[in-house]
Amino acid sequence: MASAIVLGSLSATPGAAQKIEGLAPTPPMGWNSWNHYGCNIDETLIRETADALVSSGLRDAGYVNVNLDDCWHGERDGNGNIQPDPERFPSGMKALGDYLHARGLKFGIYSDAGTQTCAGRPGSQGYEFQDARRYAEWGVDYIKYDWCNTGKGDEQRNPREAYRTMSRAIAASGRPMVLSVCEWGDNEPWLWAGQYGHLWRTTGDIINCWDCTVGHGSWSSSGILPILDQQDKLRSFGGPDKWNDPDMMEVGNLPTLAENRSHFAMWAMLAAPLIIGSDVPGMTPEITAILANKRLIAINQDPLGRGAMKWIATPDWEIWAKPLADGEWAIALLNRGDEAQSISIDWAAVELKDDTFGHRAEFAQRSYTLTDAWSGKAAGDTQTALTRKVGPRDTAVFRLRPI
Ligand code: GAL
């Protein structure tokens, strides 16, 4: 971690947040246990997942963070030190961190700003500095910090104070750790969380359906389209070291390959963190190929760090555009519906302007070559109109390079 310490720097402003800068210049990539396993995690599963990330090539594609979500915790000891569940993690967390680091992976952990986590394990409220110190001893590189059991109404904990406190606790621990803010977008985190953390959830939980919302009493979870539909208005807030997080991926957990492709393509376009939420040891070759597609990943990891904007929208299909470094663009043709769609772009007749960040494609003055991001095949240039048939719930993606 010596290099990360050199890379990361503390804010020098007195009284300001102590966020360690420079830890997430591009959207974080990795795996998280929650979407597929829920509370059913143990050290064998984490090690097998780590091994599968390596053997499948996903680590080398960039998925380096191995993040344990809720339910790794045991009780605090007599000194208030948090301990792992002794039955599920008998070798301890330092050993698990060492196992991950020895394989070129990073170690992520989960806690909560309240008295208990969402699944009722010990929360970090009042223990922030002690917990961060402990995580640092274990070699933790990434903390997802949740918002359950933080009080109700006037009694609720102030979210800025809570995330600032954990950010300071991380700085005081001496170990650079990414802070993933998870208060579900409830307190407009895009306005403040970038001072304290490197990414923030923009919505409630994702679920593995295309276009549904599922109620659970006091909260609900949403499928791919309802989450996607909440992102465009937030694009101005995201960028290097401060990412909008539309939640961990359900790629591999959706029923059809087209849906899995579209979900991945759109999260890549949004400059979303790419956190795999499926069964890695049991992953099919088709899903691995989607997640490891190096052209889609390059669009996501582009150093400019802009999220895509919804460029052209009809009820059935949309075209999203993401400005890339060096005047390049990525264009996604998303078919939301259940019928195949023939989608066309007459380059001579359209204007592609990103007024928020001041990017502009000059189709009248210069032409761009097109590469199909899924296949890598050349797909003509902007001298000729593009027409592509896109299957139900599928997404075509092109990279445009100025000639
Ligand atoms: C939720 C969070 C999920 C998961 C879960 C664990 O609040 O949004 O991503 O971490 O808690 O209990």
Residues whose N, C-alpha, C, O or C-beta is under 5 A from the ligand:
A	BS01	GAL	W34 D69 D70 C118 A119 D146 D205
